[in-house]
Amino acid sequence: MTRARHALAPVLSLAAFAAIGLAVASCGGDSESRAQERKSGEAPRVVRVVPAERGALPEVVAVSGTLAAQDEVVLGTKVAGRLVELPVDLGSTVRRGQVIARLATTDFELRVRQADAALEQARARLGLRPEDPSDAVDPAQTSVVRQAKAVLTEATARRERAQALFKEELLPKADLDAAEAAYQVAESQFEQAHEEALNRHGILAQRRSELDLARQQLVDSVLVAPFAGAVSERHATAGQYVGAGEPVVTVVRTHPLRLRLSVPERAAARIRAGQEVRVLVEGDSRAHVGRIARVSPSIDEGDRALRVEAEVPNDSGALRAGSFVAAQIVIAADRMAILVPASSVVSFAGIEKVITVADGKAVENRVRTGRRAGDRVEIVEGLEGEELVVVAPGNLVDGQAVTLER
């Protein structure tokens, strides 16, 4: 009897455990059932929706680049001297033709006076008066030529008289030879006088050039801006002696700016001069618009990219040369696309989805996004257009009951 009772004990224990398991399972089933009942009993969630619309969205190539000055020049004076005035400094804006630096002009003014006096001396040697308007002169009318001509005329007359008297045997041969020699000397003196007149005229031209050079050096003692821009660096200071060509300031043209870009080879075939470029600079929310101005004729073999340059207006001075920028080259301005609010796209673990509403329930739609335009984003795959898209889905799940916001 005792052995039978011990033999039945394990069987009873297994039956008890099975009964407990069934009871627990029964309780769990009741819990899930009640959770489903509670979920089905929840009030529909109120959501705000907008239709996925079709609209024109520019097709762009996103690149990055660097802004550079349109022109940059290191300015120095053409003549040596001591700086007496330097009214600009780092960051100063300058106009075309504005005085940037000025040298002491005393030495240059004295050189002008010296050259002017030498010019008047050369004019006087040619018989030109100070009131004469030009340096034009006839060599035959100069005093040296007229004097030599008079001597030649007298020698010619003496030779002719000597020849006549010699034929009548009234003059010895020695006197005829003397008259002939005097004529030849007078003739050579006349030629020499004419050459002297031409030489003096050449000296006059030289003195005129020296005066013009002295005046130009006086002008060059003042350094002016070759174009409108800004001073990016100052190399000298007032009171310093600077040599000819020694740097004084560096001026850059800041309007427009030159934007240098590298376009990937896959998009290079669609880049053309004149295309619009939208520029975004860190710290500035505004988009600056420029145009492609120059396109390289070849692809760089190093990074397989096309070098292009755009000109970006900067009349307000908001942009600075040397800034790193993000740019979008607009290839097509009116390409149609399906657009939804950017806040309606939910991204998790690399998967993007959009919640739409159909028959009073939320429907998950896996999508692939493309370009962005402000607060809207392009849907490349996943929507057909005109669907009602939930603007801010939050934790909304597929199949959840919803009602539209009134």
MOTAQUI-V85833 format. One record per run of one state. SS is the DSSP state (alpha for helix, beta for strand, coil for the rest). FROM is the first residue (numbers start at 1). TO is the last residue. Records with the same first field share a line. If there is no record, write none. Layout:
SS=FROM-TO  FROM-TO
This chain:
coil=1-1  41-44  48-48  52-52  69-70  77-80  86-92  95-98  104-105  126-138  142-142  168-172  221-221  225-228  235-240  243-246  254-256  269-275  282-286  301-304  313-323  349-350  359-360  374-375  382-387  391-400  405-406
alpha=2-40  106-125  139-141  143-167  173-220  265-268  342-344
beta=45-47  49-51  53-68  71-76  81-85  93-94  99-103  222-224  229-234  241-242  247-253  257-264  276-281  287-300  305-312  324-341  345-348  351-358  361-373  376-381  388-390  401-404
